[in-house]
Amino acid sequence: MGKHGGTVRILLDHLDQVKFLEEYEGMQEHPKTWSAFVKIDDGHKYVHCILSCHIAYNHRRAGIPLEPESFKAFMRRVFASPVISVFGFYVHAGNTYGSTSLQQATSLLTGEVRLANDAAALALEVQAELGTSVVNDPILPFVLSVGTTPTAHAANAEAKLQMTSMLNGKLELHAGT
């Protein structure tokens, strides 16, 4: 990929992923560093319907919860990894597909941005605490990748300007996943 200008970025949301990447790269003749988004749990549960809603189940989407102490511990481990370089933070709030108005979608987009921004702020705190013991310097500014199809459609120039004024990174909007 690299020789053609492509980049593969991975999503991380569990310490086992860090361990497995390190083990894998430890077996390679030429270990590499993986560029990673840290995927943040937006805190919502989702109801999935199977067979026209005769069977429904709740589950949480993937992502690490943004609870300051556990999140900071996670980031300390990620920053200490010789095989990971943090590119940014990724939020996909699937509950936005139920939004019924532009105002509601805009509000949900603001929540996604706030969550990614808070994650970046905590990560910057950890990075400052660790100083030179961060193995692979993260790519700064962090990329704050947020969005779902409804929230990406709600992002107009005015909303984007309002959201980007106080960010701990560079905003990237994506539609769906």
C-alpha positions as CSV (number, residue, x, y, z in Angstrom):
1,M,0.0,0.0,0.0
2,G,2.7,2.5,1.0
3,K,4.4,2.4,-2.4
4,H,1.1,3.5,-3.9
5,G,0.4,6.3,-1.4
6,G,-2.2,4.4,0.6
7,T,-2.4,4.2,4.4
8,V,-4.1,1.6,6.5
9,R,-5.3,2.8,9.9
10,I,-6.7,0.5,12.5
11,L,-9.3,1.1,15.2
12,L,-8.2,0.3,18.7
13,D,-10.6,0.0,21.7
14,H,-9.2,-2.8,23.8
15,L,-5.9,-3.5,25.5
16,D,-5.8,-7.0,24.0
17,Q,-5.5,-5.5,20.6
18,V,-2.4,-3.7,21.7
19,K,-0.9,-6.9,23.1
20,F,-1.8,-8.9,19.9
21,L,-0.3,-6.3,17.6
22,E,2.9,-6.3,19.7
23,E,3.1,-10.1,19.6
24,Y,2.5,-10.1,15.9
25,E,5.1,-7.5,15.1
26,G,7.5,-9.2,17.4
27,M,7.5,-12.2,15.1
28,Q,8.2,-10.1,12.0
29,E,11.6,-9.7,10.5
30,H,10.8,-6.0,9.8
31,P,8.3,-4.9,12.4
32,K,6.2,-1.9,11.5
33,T,4.3,0.8,13.4
34,W,0.5,0.8,13.0
35,S,-1.3,4.1,12.6
36,A,-4.4,3.9,14.8
37,F,-7.6,5.7,15.6
38,V,-8.8,5.1,19.2
39,K,-12.5,4.2,18.9
40,I,-14.7,5.8,21.6
41,D,-17.9,4.3,22.9
42,D,-20.6,6.9,22.6
43,G,-22.5,5.4,25.6
44,H,-25.7,4.5,23.8
45,K,-27.2,1.0,23.6
46,Y,-28.7,-0.1,20.3
47,V,-31.8,-2.3,19.7
48,H,-31.4,-4.6,16.7
49,C,-34.5,-6.2,15.2
50,I,-34.3,-9.6,13.7
51,L,-37.1,-11.2,11.7
52,S,-39.3,-8.0,11.6
53,C,-38.7,-7.3,15.3
54,H,-40.0,-10.6,16.6
55,I,-36.6,-11.0,18.2
56,A,-34.7,-7.9,19.5
57,Y,-31.5,-7.6,21.4
58,N,-29.6,-4.7,23.0
59,H,-25.9,-4.3,22.8
60,R,-23.3,-1.6,23.0
61,R,-21.3,-0.6,19.9
62,A,-17.5,-1.1,20.0
63,G,-15.4,1.5,21.5
64,I,-13.6,2.3,24.8
65,P,-15.8,4.3,27.3
66,L,-14.5,7.7,28.0
67,E,-14.2,7.3,31.8
68,P,-11.2,9.5,32.6
69,E,-9.1,7.1,34.8
70,S,-9.6,3.9,32.7
71,F,-9.3,5.9,29.5
72,K,-6.0,7.5,30.7
73,A,-4.7,4.1,31.7
74,F,-5.6,2.8,28.2
75,M,-3.8,5.7,26.6
76,R,-0.7,5.2,28.7
77,R,-0.5,1.7,27.5
78,V,-1.1,2.7,23.8
79,F,1.5,5.5,24.0
80,A,4.0,3.0,25.5
81,S,3.6,0.5,22.6
82,P,6.5,0.3,20.2
83,V,4.1,-0.7,17.4
84,I,1.3,1.9,17.6
85,S,1.2,5.6,16.6
86,V,-2.0,7.4,17.6
87,F,-3.5,9.2,14.6
88,G,-6.7,10.3,16.3
89,F,-10.1,9.5,17.8
90,Y,-13.1,8.0,16.1
91,V,-16.7,8.3,17.2
92,H,-19.7,6.8,15.4
93,A,-23.0,7.4,17.2
94,G,-25.3,4.9,15.6
95,N,-28.3,6.2,17.6
96,T,-28.3,9.2,15.2
97,Y,-30.1,7.1,12.6
98,G,-33.3,7.6,14.6
99,S,-33.0,11.4,14.4
100,T,-36.1,13.0,12.9
101,S,-35.0,16.6,12.3
102,L,-32.0,18.6,11.2
103,Q,-31.9,20.2,14.6
104,Q,-31.7,16.8,16.3
105,A,-29.0,15.5,13.9
106,T,-27.0,18.7,14.5
107,S,-27.3,18.2,18.2
108,L,-26.1,14.6,17.9
109,L,-23.2,15.7,15.7
110,T,-22.2,18.2,18.4
111,G,-22.2,15.4,20.9
112,E,-20.0,13.2,18.7
113,V,-17.5,16.1,18.3
114,R,-17.5,16.8,22.0
115,L,-16.8,13.2,22.8
116,A,-13.9,13.0,20.3
117,N,-12.5,16.3,21.6
118,D,-12.7,15.2,25.2
119,A,-10.8,12.0,24.3
120,A,-8.1,14.1,22.6
121,A,-7.8,16.4,25.6
122,L,-7.3,13.4,28.0
123,A,-4.8,11.9,25.6
124,L,-2.9,15.2,25.4
125,E,-2.8,15.2,29.3
126,V,-1.4,11.6,29.3
127,Q,1.1,12.5,26.6
128,A,2.3,15.5,28.7
129,E,2.6,13.3,31.8
130,L,4.7,10.7,29.9
131,G,6.9,13.3,28.2
132,T,9.8,11.5,26.4
133,S,8.6,8.0,27.4
134,V,6.0,8.1,24.6
135,V,7.5,5.5,22.2
136,N,6.0,6.7,18.9
137,D,5.0,10.3,18.9
138,P,1.4,10.6,17.9
139,I,0.5,12.5,14.7
140,L,-0.5,16.0,15.8
141,P,-2.9,17.5,15.7
142,F,-5.0,14.5,16.3
143,V,-7.7,13.8,13.8
144,L,-11.2,13.8,15.4
145,S,-13.2,11.6,13.0
146,V,-16.9,11.8,13.7
147,G,-20.1,11.2,11.9
148,T,-22.9,9.0,10.7
149,T,-25.0,9.6,7.6
150,P,-27.6,11.8,9.4
151,T,-25.0,13.9,11.3
152,A,-22.7,14.3,8.2
153,H,-25.8,15.7,6.3
154,A,-26.4,18.1,9.2
155,A,-22.9,19.5,9.1
156,N,-23.1,22.8,7.3
157,A,-20.4,25.5,7.2
158,E,-21.9,27.4,10.2
159,A,-22.1,24.2,12.4
160,K,-18.6,23.2,11.4
161,L,-17.2,26.7,12.2
162,Q,-18.9,26.7,15.6
163,M,-17.6,23.2,16.4
164,T,-14.0,23.7,15.2
165,S,-13.2,26.8,17.3
166,M,-12.2,24.9,20.4
167,L,-10.9,21.6,19.2
168,N,-7.9,19.5,20.4
169,G,-7.4,18.3,16.9
170,K,-8.5,18.5,13.3
171,L,-12.1,17.7,12.5
172,E,-12.9,15.0,10.0
173,L,-16.5,14.1,9.1
174,H,-17.4,10.7,7.9
175,A,-20.8,9.3,6.7
176,G,-21.7,6.0,8.2
177,T,-19.5,2.9,8.7
